[in-house]
């Protein structure tokens, strides 16, 4: 399935304590991966007003640009918007197809 998709990669910089939309609603989404490549922990949620620690928590990378926590959906992929928040700020890579 994923081989036939067109993938879009987006790098999102999160400011400290600032709710940020990672992806908008997409009823055609068939794949989604989110990875924390920054040095601050991040909470990912389906709520437009995310609360730190009240969602999917992704650990930080050991160094900027490294491999932190990640989440991948390839079956039962959510189509609604997804938001994130980080107390210290961080960088997140989103791959959508």
N, C-alpha and C positions, 0 to 999 in steps of 0.2 A: 504494500500500500504506500509506504512513505517514499519509495523510489520514484513514483510518478508525480510527486508534489513539487510545487515551487516553494522554496524556503526563503523566508525573510529573516535576517538577523539584525537585531537592534540592540545597541548598548545604551542603557539608561543609567544616568547618574542621579542618585538619591541624596538630597540634602538632609541634614540632621533633623529628625522629627517632622518631616514634611511628607504628607501622603502624596503618592505619585501613581498615576495610571501606567501600568506596564503594557497592556494591550486593551483595545476596545472590543466591543461586541463583534463577533464574527461567526455567523451561522454556518459558514463553509469551512471553519477550522477543523483540520483532521489530525494535527500534530502540534504539540506545544512543549517547549523545554525552557526552563528558567534556571540560571546558574548565578550564584553570588561570586563575583570575581574580585570584589573589594574587601577591605579589611574590617568592615563593620557588619554585625549580624543584621539580618533582614527578616521581616514578617511579611508573608504574602497572603492575600485574602481576596474574597469576592465582594467585600464590603467597600463602598466608596469612601468611608471614613475609617481606615484601618487603625487598629490599636496595637501597639508593640506587644508582642507575646501572645496575641489573641488570633492566631492563624497558623499557617504553615511556616515554621521557622527554618531559615537556611543559615547554617554556620558561615562565618567569614573565611576568606582565603588566608593562608598563613602570610602571604605577601600580596601586594597589589598586582592584579592580573593573574593571580594563581587560581587554583581550583578550590572553591569553597563548596558549600552545600548546593545541591541541585534537585530539581523535580522535573520529571518527564511524563507527559501524557501522550500515549499513542493509541489507547483504546478508551472509550468513554471520555473523549476530550471535551473540556468545558468550552462553551461558546460565549459565555458572558464576559464582561470586562473583568480584568484582574488588576489589583492594586497592591502597592507595597509601601512599607515604612521602615525606617532604620533610625535608631536613636543617635548613632554617631555619623550616619551617612555612609554610603557604600556605592558600589557599581554592580549592576546586574545585566547579564546578557540574556536576551530573549530570542528564541528561534521558534518561528511560527510557520506552519504549512497547511 
